[in-house]
Amino acid sequence: MASKKITPMFNDYVYEAIRRIAVEQGFTPDLFSVDFDEETRMECDGYVSFVFKAIINGDDREFTVWCKVPPNDDPRSLELFKRECLFYREILNGFYEFQSEKGVSEESGEGFYATPRCYLAHCDAEKAEPEALIMLEYNEAYEQWDWDKLEPINVEHTKLLMEQLGRLHALSFALKEQRPETFEQYKQMTDVLATQDGLVTLMKESFDRALTTMKTRFESERDKIVAVKDAVFEALKGCCDPARAEPYCVVTHGDCWINNLIYSHNQNNVATGVILTDWQSSRYASPILDLCYFFFISAGEQFRRENMDSMLHHYHAALADFLAKLGGDASRQFPLTTLLRLMKPYRELLGS
């Protein structure tokens, strides 16, 4: 039976929204054009959304944005798209406002601003003509970054991510204590797919595809992966269940692996920064979720064996430093000993 063709939710709303943002960015109404990069316009970027470039020309300048729309007739993808909209529209803005109150600006280089700038995040699929669009800043560096997903990450790039994850999680610890009413809303961000066991189904599908791929390149490792398959699913569900990790749960990225990270480099090809993209799996969960997800998907066994301890210490140092700037205290709210204790069963599971 032929597979169902996946099409993007690309309609008049998308055009009108892009035109509206163009005016907000200073373009003269009705005196600019909007073109789409044909190479990206109808390519589906993975499981949740279609991604394409919109190029706005007018007033002797050009302005490019990344646009994301969900596929039609796919309820599972739509729910994840709504979660990403929620993150950009409410959670991230809340983080930015809190940092501003604390005097931590983006220019200072001390806060958490490691996300693309978002111009619009909207989803209302109940209308006769559905409205769904995320518009993000475009940077040429995003297209220049291309890591071979079959190659494990290195120390240089991992340290940059550990710093940003430490700051991201520190924000939750600070807000949870200092703005409990505001943070209560964030605690409602449970796993989008959990109610229909969708997370496990999705992970098992991905797991089986990975095992098929391993037949040709990593045959020697395949039996080891099969042996821990069921335990991995249960461990992931444990990371995602706030009840098992309180009072240490935070707003997590939820899908933290190399495909959702974009690094910038200087002229000597030294990594200088990282941003986290694709927030559709963000949720209130154990901070261990982001760490385990990254270390066990994007890092090799030898890397974990040789560097995980130092990287975890680097993560916690970044978290403690930023939490102190926000008026918190990591030694009380999330001690290093607690981090290592929570990580221990997952490290034992996968042998690192």
Rosetta blueprint (number, residue, H / E / L):
1 M L
2 A L
3 S L
4 K L
5 K L
6 I L
7 T L
8 P E
9 M L
10 F L
11 N L
12 D H
13 Y H
14 V H
15 Y H
16 E H
17 A H
18 I H
19 R H
20 R H
21 I H
22 A H
23 V H
24 E H
25 Q L
26 G L
27 F L
28 T L
29 P L
30 D L
31 L L
32 F E
33 S E
34 V E
35 D E
36 F E
37 D L
38 E L
39 E L
40 T L
41 R L
42 M L
43 E L
44 C E
45 D E
46 G L
47 Y L
48 V L
49 S E
50 F E
51 V E
52 F E
53 K E
54 A E
55 I E
56 I E
57 N E
58 G E
59 D L
60 D L
61 R E
62 E E
63 F E
64 T E
65 V E
66 W E
67 C E
68 K E
69 V E
70 P L
71 P E
72 N L
73 D L
74 D L
75 P H
76 R H
77 S H
78 L H
79 E H
80 L H
81 F H
82 K H
83 R H
84 E H
85 C H
86 L H
87 F H
88 Y H
89 R H
90 E H
91 I H
92 L H
93 N H
94 G H
95 F H
96 Y H
97 E H
98 F H
99 Q H
100 S H
101 E H
102 K L
103 G L
104 V L
105 S L
106 E H
107 E H
108 S H
109 G L
110 E L
111 G L
112 F L
113 Y L
114 A L
115 T L
116 P L
117 R L
118 C E
119 Y E
120 L E
121 A E
122 H E
123 C E
124 D E
125 A L
126 E L
127 K L
128 A L
129 E L
130 P L
131 E E
132 A E
133 L E
134 I E
135 M E
136 L E
137 E E
138 Y L
139 N L
140 E H
141 A H
142 Y H
143 E H
144 Q H
145 W L
146 D L
147 W L
148 D L
149 K L
150 L L
151 E L
152 P L
153 I L
154 N L
155 V H
156 E H
157 H H
158 T H
159 K H
160 L H
161 L H
162 M H
163 E H
164 Q H
165 L H
166 G H
167 R H
168 L H
169 H H
170 A H
171 L H
172 S H
173 F H
174 A H
175 L H
176 K H
177 E H
178 Q H
179 R L
180 P H
181 E H
182 T H
183 F H
184 E H
185 Q H
186 Y H
187 K L
188 Q L
189 M L
190 T L
191 D L
192 V L
193 L L
194 A H
195 T H
196 Q H
197 D L
198 G H
199 L H
200 V H
201 T H
202 L H
203 M H
204 K H
205 E H
206 S H
207 F H
208 D H
209 R H
210 A H
211 L H
212 T H
213 T H
214 M H
215 K H
216 T H
217 R H
218 F L
219 E H
220 S H
221 E H
222 R H
223 D H
224 K H
225 I H
226 V H
227 A H
228 V L
229 K H
230 D H
231 A H
232 V H
233 F H
234 E H
235 A H
236 L H
237 K H
238 G H
239 C H
240 C H
241 D L
242 P H
243 A H
244 R H
245 A L
246 E L
247 P L
248 Y L
249 C L
250 V E
251 V E
252 T E
253 H L
254 G L
255 D L
256 C L
257 W L
258 I H
259 N H
260 N H
261 L E
262 I E
263 Y E
264 S E
265 H E
266 N L
267 Q L
268 N L
269 N L
270 V L
271 A E
272 T E
273 G E
274 V E
275 I E
276 L E
277 T L
278 D L
279 W L
280 Q L
281 S L
282 S L
283 R E
284 Y E
285 A E
286 S L
287 P L
288 I H
289 L H
290 D H
291 L H
292 C H
293 Y H
294 F H
295 F H
296 F H
297 I H
298 S L
299 A L
300 G L
301 E H
302 Q H
303 F H
304 R H
305 R H
306 E H
307 N H
308 M H
309 D H
310 S H
311 M H
312 L H
313 H H
314 H H
315 Y H
316 H H
317 A H
318 A H
319 L H
320 A H
321 D H
322 F H
323 L H
324 A H
325 K H
326 L L
327 G L
328 G L
329 D L
330 A H
331 S H
332 R H
333 Q H
334 F L
335 P L
336 L H
337 T H
338 T H
339 L H
340 L H
341 R H
342 L H
343 M H
344 K H
345 P H
346 Y H
347 R H
348 E H
349 L H
350 L L
351 G L
352 S L
